[in-house]
Amino acid sequence: MRFRADALQAVEDKAFDLCVIGGGATGAGCALDAQLRGIKTALLEAGDFAGATSSASTKMVHGGVRYLEQAIAHLDLRQYRLVRHALIERRWMMQNAPFLTRPMRFLTPCFTVRDVIYYGVGLKIYDRIAGDGGFQPSCFLSRDESLSRIPALRGDLRGTLAYTDGQFDDARYCLTLLETFTACGGEALNYARVLGFERDRAGKLTEAHVEDQLSHRRFTVRARVFVNATGPFADAVRQLANPDLSHRMRPSRGVHLLLARPDFAQDALLVPRTDDGRVIFAIPWLGRLLVGTTDDLAEPNGPGPVTAHEVEYLLRHVNRYLRAPLCKDQVVSAFAGLRPLIGNPERSDTKGLVRDHEVEVDPQSGLISILGGKWTTYRAMAEQTVDAVQQRLGVPRTPCQTSNHPLAGSADYTPDFWEKLAAGYSLAPETARHLAGKFGTVSTAILELCRRSPELALPLAEGFGALQAEVVYSVRHEMAVSLEDVLARRIGLQWYGWKEAVEAAPTAASLMARELGWQDSEKRAAIECYTARIHQMIAAAGLKPAKARSEKEAADGGGPAWP
Ligand SMILES: Cc1cc2nc3c(=O)[nH]c(=O)nc-3n(C[C@H](O)[C@H](O)[C@H](O)COP(=O)(O)OP(=O)(O)OC[C@H]3O[C@@H](n4cnc5c(N)ncnc54)[C@H](O)[C@@H]3O)c2cc1C
């Protein structure tokens, strides 16, 4: 991608065939699909790319064993179809970006023979639907074998049922989709909010009124077709296009915790039942344990921080299955997101809503909205949306090319790529693994920055693989403009630990200041604003506060950091 200022110039008051609104998984997928079919496309995102739901998922590439259970229990064909489609997509999603995805084994605890039969039969059906996708089939593990894999599990279990799904880095996957899109000639711009539309005599949308969220300057983007890919916020854009449209979305809030429990396991734990009939996962994630999630009806106006009540809820339910319980003091970070669910007048709760998608074409304004869906099905959703775009453009439908299109960083990538990096650039294994797992073969671009400026090869934070060069790269090539853009979605440090992110903020801010021409006062304001935001999240979650290091302490590499 370009430097943001250049991207702004490339879309400001320009004309395109297609304008995609929303820079999460769905919008990025639509933009890539359209551009690959030769449709000149611009994507506009109101906040940061992947700044909403698409970086707040459980990070599973999956069909959904819970949805399969619902399909069988209620003989629900829609749920069944969703699982089947998602299992087909699971394969493409993993193949197209192997460095951002990996198989993950999930263990479901069984305490009775009935549990073994019930989950065993369900998971065999899951295997059957998935077909031969290169995933290990499900199997029963004895009590001893289960405890050797997850030592914290309660000792009175009979065993576990193990099955395999995919795991991925959601924020980086979205950025990689956008990188692939712009490499094919598309234009993407973050911090560009669509505020309204212009129409022709027939009422069809012709241009979007956009506000640059950094300068608050307004401009327009003309397009022959507009796609609304704004996930949980889709109703607001639908109503900008046509105020007569009624609400369709029923967003649901889901939260996750990250815990410092490196001893927990290599495998993930599936907690099969909560008091409110959900499942919870505890999944190893980049050196932390990711625990989630909840499912509560929410308003479509930003999820807000994770609350102390939600922390207690998740820990209480997982701890029912553990002899070595997880505790609040081990929580090092947390995040919340809104599921973009389509409402169903017959259901008052959100957990029973099907995670299905729908392409809606508004005949009056011509707006195409892609509603609902899951991360795992983003590609199929984009394919159907772009089919509808071609119909609106009045051009023949051309074949979709995304099912087998390696994303940026995937060409020539092999599982031992990190070893080549380590040998070629004399890197520590954890640094090489970190770079390969975030950037694939694009890692060499970051290492070239280090070759030119060796001080950029210093680590950004202790115990975390990221290099300072990644901050520079994310500003120059990934349109990062704030500390949170860098420390959360580009580098992932904010999810590794709030403490580590607050400690790294002064260093990251100094690097960003050089790239973006910040004055000292702007740099200080950026650090203060970021630190205050993290402190708010910590306070909302009912945890102990983090103490920021001063710039001087950060430069000295010492000083008190975390009480
Ligand atoms: C707790 C939780 C766990 C999940 N776990 C999984 C999982 O493990 N696997 C899976 O497959 N799926 C999972 N999902 C679902 C998945 O994350 C979502 O389906 C997916 O991320 C939705 O992407 P999206 O692009 O539609 O929405 P978003 O990522 O929310 O993107 C919409 C974007 O539109 C932008 N926007 C809004 N209004 C405007 C405007 N006026 N102008 C410009 N831009 C605008 C927003 O800023 C936002 O960035 C989970 C969801 C949640 C909440």
The ligand as a Tripos MOL2 file, in Angstrom:
@<TRIPOS>MOLECULE
LIG
   53    58     1     0     0
SMALL
NO_CHARGES

@<TRIPOS>ATOM
      1 C1        -16.5750  -11.8510   19.2330 C.3       1 LIG1
      2 C2        -16.5140  -12.2930   17.8040 C.ar      1 LIG1
      3 C3        -15.8670  -13.4680   17.4680 C.ar      1 LIG1
      4 C4        -15.8320  -13.8710   16.1410 C.ar      1 LIG1
      5 N1        -15.1160  -14.9880   15.8130 N.ar      1 LIG1
      6 C5        -15.0520  -15.3900   14.5390 C.ar      1 LIG1
      7 C6        -14.2360  -16.4920   14.1860 C.ar      1 LIG1
      8 O1        -13.5330  -17.0600   15.0200 O.2       1 LIG1
      9 N2        -14.2390  -16.8860   12.8980 N.ar      1 LIG1
     10 C7        -14.9980  -16.2770   11.9480 C.ar      1 LIG1
     11 O2        -14.9990  -16.7320   10.8120 O.2       1 LIG1
     12 N3        -15.7410  -15.1830   12.2390 N.ar      1 LIG1
     13 C8        -15.7660  -14.7200   13.5070 C.ar      1 LIG1
     14 N4        -16.4780  -13.6030   13.8260 N.ar      1 LIG1
     15 C9        -17.1870  -12.8830   12.7680 C.3       1 LIG1
     16 C10       -16.2410  -11.9810   11.9680 C.3       1 LIG1
     17 O3        -15.3120  -11.3620   12.8010 O.3       1 LIG1
     18 C11       -17.0660  -10.9330   11.2300 C.3       1 LIG1
     19 O4        -18.0550  -11.5790   10.4750 O.3       1 LIG1
     20 C12       -16.2310  -10.0960   10.2730 C.3       1 LIG1
     21 O5        -15.0620   -9.6170   10.8740 O.3       1 LIG1
     22 C13       -17.0820   -8.9220    9.7900 C.3       1 LIG1
     23 O6        -16.3140   -8.1450    8.9140 O.3       1 LIG1
     24 P1        -16.9460   -6.8720    8.2360 P.3       1 LIG1
     25 O7        -15.9380   -6.3540    7.3070 O.co2     1 LIG1
     26 O8        -18.2790   -7.2240    7.6850 O.co2     1 LIG1
     27 O9        -17.2260   -5.8610    9.4350 O.3       1 LIG1
     28 P2        -16.1770   -4.9040   10.1980 P.3       1 LIG1
     29 O10       -14.8980   -5.5740   10.4250 O.co2     1 LIG1
     30 O11       -16.8890   -4.3640   11.3890 O.co2     1 LIG1
     31 O12       -15.9140   -3.7630    9.1400 O.3       1 LIG1
     32 C14       -16.8800   -2.7910    8.8140 C.3       1 LIG1
     33 C15       -16.1300   -1.4840    8.6100 C.3       1 LIG1
     34 O13       -16.9900   -0.5050    8.0440 O.3       1 LIG1
     35 C16       -16.5270    0.7420    8.4910 C.3       1 LIG1
     36 N5        -17.5690    1.7660    8.3130 N.ar      1 LIG1
     37 C17       -18.7330    1.8830    8.9850 C.ar      1 LIG1
     38 N6        -19.4120    2.9670    8.5430 N.ar      1 LIG1
     39 C18       -18.6560    3.5400    7.5730 C.ar      1 LIG1
     40 C19       -18.8010    4.6990    6.7580 C.ar      1 LIG1
     41 N7        -19.8750    5.4920    6.8510 N.pl3     1 LIG1
     42 N8        -17.8210    5.0180    5.8740 N.ar      1 LIG1
     43 C20       -16.7170    4.2230    5.7480 C.ar      1 LIG1
     44 N9        -16.5350    3.1230    6.5090 N.ar      1 LIG1
     45 C21       -17.4860    2.7770    7.4070 C.ar      1 LIG1
     46 C22       -16.1980    0.5050    9.9580 C.3       1 LIG1
     47 O14       -15.3170    1.4870   10.4580 O.3       1 LIG1
     48 C23       -15.6160   -0.8920    9.9280 C.3       1 LIG1
     49 O15       -14.1970   -0.9100    9.9200 O.3       1 LIG1
     50 C24       -16.4900  -13.1280   15.1400 C.ar      1 LIG1
     51 C25       -17.1250  -11.9240   15.4760 C.ar      1 LIG1
     52 C26       -17.1100  -11.4960   16.7970 C.ar      1 LIG1
     53 C27       -17.7300  -10.1890   17.1610 C.3       1 LIG1
@<TRIPOS>BOND
     1     1     2 1
     2     2     3 ar
     3     2    52 ar
     4     3     4 ar
     5     4     5 ar
     6     4    50 ar
     7     5     6 ar
     8     6     7 ar
     9     6    13 1
    10     7     8 2
    11     7     9 ar
    12     9    10 ar
    13    10    11 2
    14    10    12 ar
    15    12    13 ar
    16    13    14 ar
    17    14    15 1
    18    14    50 ar
    19    15    16 1
    20    16    17 1
    21    16    18 1
    22    18    19 1
    23    18    20 1
    24    20    21 1
    25    20    22 1
    26    22    23 1
    27    23    24 1
    28    24    25 2
    29    24    26 1
    30    24    27 1
    31    27    28 1
    32    28    29 2
    33    28    30 1
    34    28    31 1
    35    31    32 1
    36    32    33 1
    37    33    34 1
    38    33    48 1
    39    34    35 1
    40    35    36 1
    41    35    46 1
    42    36    37 ar
    43    36    45 ar
    44    37    38 ar
    45    38    39 ar
    46    39    40 ar
    47    39    45 ar
    48    40    41 1
    49    40    42 ar
    50    42    43 ar
    51    43    44 ar
    52    44    45 ar
    53    46    47 1
    54    46    48 1
    55    48    49 1
    56    50    51 ar
    57    51    52 ar
    58    52    53 1
@<TRIPOS>SUBSTRUCTURE
     1 LIG1         1 GROUP 0 **** ****
